[in-house]
Amino acid sequence: MISYLSASYVYPVSSPPLKNGVIGVGADGLIAEVLDSETARARGLKDVHFHEGLLVPGFVNAHCHLELSCLRGKIAKHTGLISFVQEVMRLRTADEYELDAAMLRADIEMLENGIVAVGDIANQAVSRVTKRGSLIHYHTFVEIMGFDPAMARTILDKAKELKRSFGPLPASVTPHAPYSVSEELFYGLSGMPDDEGGCISIHNQETSDENLFFQYKTGGFTELFARLGLDIGFYQASGKTSLQTYLPFIPKGKRLQLVHNTFTSREDVVFSGKLHYKLYWCLCPNANLYIENRLPDVGMMRAEGLRITLGTDSLASNDSLSIFSEMQTLQQHFKVPVEELLTWACLNGAEFLGISERYGSFEPGKRPGINLLKFNERNGGLVLGASMRRLY
């Protein structure tokens, strides 16, 4: 049985928006057809359910930390990344019931916010039960971290074991951040078999201290290592930015997502484009404002034509897990057109995770989910409204 939905605008994402367009959808959410208004009228379709708003595919949250859901509201805003990291380390709980309950609430919140797929970071196996029972598609990024070169092999072996525990759901072993991963660990990742789902993700240039550490071996990270009692006497500054230092160590055959990019320059972008041809740049603007009270240079990124994805980061660094809210923030600060935001929020995320055969756009044969967004028209353009709801 096919139901027909129409709206002020239908955004297939993979093709231009359709004013008063119509979607044919099965009871299981399978897209049967996408029609423009003239074709639908000529067909004489009956019982078309019309909505005021924008009909768009389900959102892809390309970067999340489900494990940190129990830290909602526990860390002060605008502390800077290094203080934030220390608070996460101090406040992480081992209470299994508290973790399970918080992750289940977060999973339901994302589903209600129209999120159909998530790229989620894991440092332990606690989220696997939530993920296996969820209606959301999860790809787990099992993080490796360790700045001591001597520990690289042990860390990789443990990561492989943790990755297997998430089966049969897709998972990848992935580096945490350049300041927490040794060269040996990067090289070890490069030597792993290409059975990891074809994608990896890394936190990139989230704070100015990251560039200072790689360029001059100064700044907050040297102080953090000292406070943690870690000897980094072996480490020599490269004289280059963080991204320009570590990117040559990353496998070039896999899709690579750089997350946050708050202090990424145009020079970094140009360098990266010459070195890696499967790059995605993930923006988590609400988390950036929460932690550093600063946003990436989105205007530059748009001008450079980068493939952008969107993430929420965690409830430790965000007031909600809502890609719609991230889109609102980007439109408010950078006036990004709705059509472009939807490419970032839907199709690019699906392509990065390797699931675009099902998610990311309205096309026959896909089950991408369907969201209804409120909107306003201003100065001849569309502006996201105050609310959205999930239809499928």
N, C-alpha and C positions, 0 to 999 in steps of 0.2 A: 504493500500500500504506500503510494507516494503522496506526501503532503507538500503543499506549495506555500512558500513564505516569500513575502515581498517587503520592501522598506523604502524609505525616502531615497536611500542609496544602498546598493549592494556592492561590496568591495571584494572581488575574487582574489585580489592581491597579485596573482600571476598575470592578470590582464586589467585594463582600465576599469574604474568604477562605473556602475550602471545605475543611472537615475531610474527609480521605480523598477529596478530589476527584480527577477523572480528566481528562487532556488527551489528545485525539486529535491526533496530529501526523504529517505526511507525511515521506517520506525527505528532502525538501528543507527541512525545518523549518517548513513551512506549518501553521498551526494549523487543524485541521478542525472541532473542537468542544471545548467545555469543559463538563464534566458534574459535577453534585453526586453524592455517593456513592449516594443512593437511585436516581437515574435510571440510573447506571451498573450498579447491581445488578439493576434491573428489565430492563435491556437484555441481561443475561447475557453481558457482554463477556468474551472469552477472552484469555489471555496478557497480562494487565495487569501491567506491570512496576512494582512498588511500591518506593518509596524512603523511608527514614527521613530526614525533614527537610522543608524548605520548597521547593516548586517555584515559582520566580519568573521573570519575564521578564528578558532581558538588560539590563545596566545602560547608562545613557547618561552618559558623562563630559563634562559640559557645559563644562568649562574645562581645557585642557591646553596645554603648550608643548612639542611634540615636538622642536623645534629645540634645546632645551636638554638633551636626553637625555644628551649627552656630559659633563655637569657633575655627574653622580651622585656624591655623597660628596665633592665638591671644595670646598664652601662650608660653613663652620662654622655650627652652629645658634645661634639666639637672638641674632643680631647686630643685629636691627632692619632695617627695610626699606631704608633709605638705604644702609647698609653692604652689604646684600645686593645691591642694584642695582649698586653700584660693583664688587663682585666678579664679577657676571655680565658686566659690560662688560669687565673685565680678562681673564677666563678664557675667553670665547667663542672657539672655534677656527675657523680657516678651512680646516682639514684635511678635505677632502671625504670621504675614506675613513673617517676616524674618525666624522664626523657620520652618514654613511650607515649604518655598522655599529651605532652607538648608537641611531639612530631605528628601525632594523629590530628590534633587541632590544626596544625599548620597545613597539613595535606588537605583537609576539608576546606580550609580558608582559600587555598590556591584553586581548588576545584570550583568553589563558588565564585571566585574572581575570574573565571573563564580560562584558566591555565590548563592546557591539555598535555603538555610535555615539559620536563624539567631536566636540566643538566645539574646534578647535585654533587657537592663535594662530600667525601667521607674520609674520616681518619680511623674509624672503627666500624664494626658490623652492626651497630645498634639500630640503624635505619632500615635494615633489610626486610623486617616483618611488615612495617608500615608500607614500604614500596611494593612488596608482593601482593598486598591486599588492596592497593589503590586503583582507582579508575584512571589515574594519571600515568602516562608513560614516563619512566625514570631511566636516565642514563647516569650511572654513578661514576664519578671521577675519584678514584682511590688515590689520595695524595701521598706523595713521598716528600720527606723533608729530612735534612741532616747536612750540616755544613762541614762536618769532619770527614775528610776523604777516606779515612780508614774504615768508616762504617757503611760505605756505599753498598757493598755486596749484601750485607745483612739486611739493610733497609729494603733493597729490591726484592729479596726473597720473601720478607714479611708482607710486602705490598702484593706480590703475586698470590700469596695465600689468601689475603683479605679479598682480593678481586674475585677469586674463585667462590668465596662464600656468598657473593651476591648473585650467582647464577640461579636460574637461567636468564635473569635480567641483564641487559648490556652493561658493561663496565670497562673502564680504561684506567691504567696506571698513569698518573699525571704529576708533574712537579708542582709544589705548593707556590713558591715565589723565588725569584732569583737570589734573594738574600738568605734563603734557608736551604738552598740546594747546592751542593758542591759540584765542581766540574766533573768529577768522577761519577757522581750520581746522574748528571745529565748524560754523560757518555753511556752509562749503564742502561738508561732509558732508551737511548738510540739503538742499543744492541738487542732489545727485546723483540720477539717475533711479532709480526704485523697481524696480530689476532685481537687487537684491543678495541675494535670498533671504529678504527680509522680516525679518531679525533682525540686531542689532548687540550688541556686548558691550563692557563697559568695566571696568577695574579701579577699584574704589571704596573709599575710606576704609580702606585697608589699614594705615595708620599714623596716629598722632595728629598727626604733623608735617604731614600733608596738610590737616587742618582749620586748623592754625595758619597755614599759608601763605596760605590763602584768607581767613581772618578778619583776620589782622594783618600778613601779609607777614613773618613771623618763622619761626624753627624751622629744621630740618635742610635743607629744600629751598632756602632762600635761600643757605645755606652751600654746598650742592652745586652750584648754578648758578655761584657765585663760583669754586669749585675748577675747574669745567669751562671757566671763562673766558667765560661767557655773560652778556651785559649784559641785565638785566631791568628797567632803569630805567623802561621804558614801563608796567610792570605796576602796577596799583593794587589793593590788597586790597578785597574786597567787603564785609567785615564779617559775612559769612555763612559757614556751613559749606561745605565743598567741594561736597557733593551739592546743596545749595540754590543754589549759585552756577551750576553748569554744567548742571543738568538742563533748564532752560528752553531751552537751545541744541539739545537732542537731538530729532530727528524723532519726532513723537508717533504716526505711523501704523505704525511698525515695532515688532516685539517687541524689548524692551530687557532685557538681562541685566546686572545689577550684581554684580560679582565681589568676593568676600572680605568686605566690609562689617564689618570687625573693629571699627571705631570709629563705626558708624552708630547714631544715637540714635532713640528713638521719635519725637521731633520731626521728624527727617529722614524717617522712614517716613511719617508723616502728611502732610507736605509733598509727598512724592513721589507718594502715592496720589491726591492731588487734581490733580496735574499730568499724570501719565502713566498710561494705563489698560492698558498691555500690559507691565507690569513683571514680571521674574523676578529672584529674589535667589539668587545662587550661593554656596554654602558650600564652602570647601576647608579643613576644620578642621586636617588634619595639616600643611598648608603654613603655616597661621597659627601653629601651635605651633612649627614649625621656624624661622620667621623672627622673629616678634614674641613668641612664647611667651604668646599670648593668644588667646582665642576670641571670636567675635561674641556678641551678646546673643540667643542662639537662643530663649530663653524669651519674650522680648519679640516676636520675629519670629513665633513660633507664635501668640501671643496676638492679634497683629494680623492673622492669617490670610493671611500672605504666600505667594505661589507660590514655593516654594523648589526649587532644583536643586542638584546636587552635582558637584564637580569635584575633580581631583587636583592641579592646578597642575603643576609640572614636576619632573623628577628632580633639578633643582638645589635644590629646596625640599621634597623629599619622599623618603622612603625607598623608596616603591613607587608604582606606578600602579594602585591598587586602590580602586574605589568601595566595595567591601565593607569595606575597612579604614576608609574615611571614615565609613561607617555605624556601625561598631563604636565609633569615637571619639565620635560624637554620642550614641549610646545610653549610653555610659559616663559622659559628662559631663552630659547633659541628660535621660536616661531617655525619649528619644523612642520612642513605640511602633513596632513593626516595620512595621505597615501604613502608617503615616505616612512612615517612612523610605523604603519602597518606592515610594510616590508621588513622592517627591523624586528618587529614584535612577533611576526608569524613566519614568513617564508625563510628569512635568513637563519633564524634559529633552528628551523626544521632541517635546513640544508646542512648546517654545521653538525647537528647530531646524527645526520644520515637517515632521517625519517621523513623526507619530503614526499615519499611515495604515498604517505597517508595524511600527513599534517601540513599546515602552512598556507594552504590556498583552497578556494572553492573550485574544484575540478571533478568531473564525473569519476567515480570509483574511489574517491578519498573519503575518509571519516575525520575531518579536521576539527570538529566541534563548531558551534555557531554561537557567537556573542552579539548582543544588541547594545550599541553605544549611543548615548544621547549626544547631541551636537548643537552648535549654534552657527549661524552664518554671519560673518563679519567682513566687511570690505571685500565682498565677492569671494571669500574663501570660507572653508569649514574649520571650526574650532571645536575641540572635544568638549563635551558638556561635563556635568558634575557626576554622572552615574553611568553604570553599565550593568547588564545582567547576562548570565549564561542561559541560553535557550536549549542547547544540546551539549 
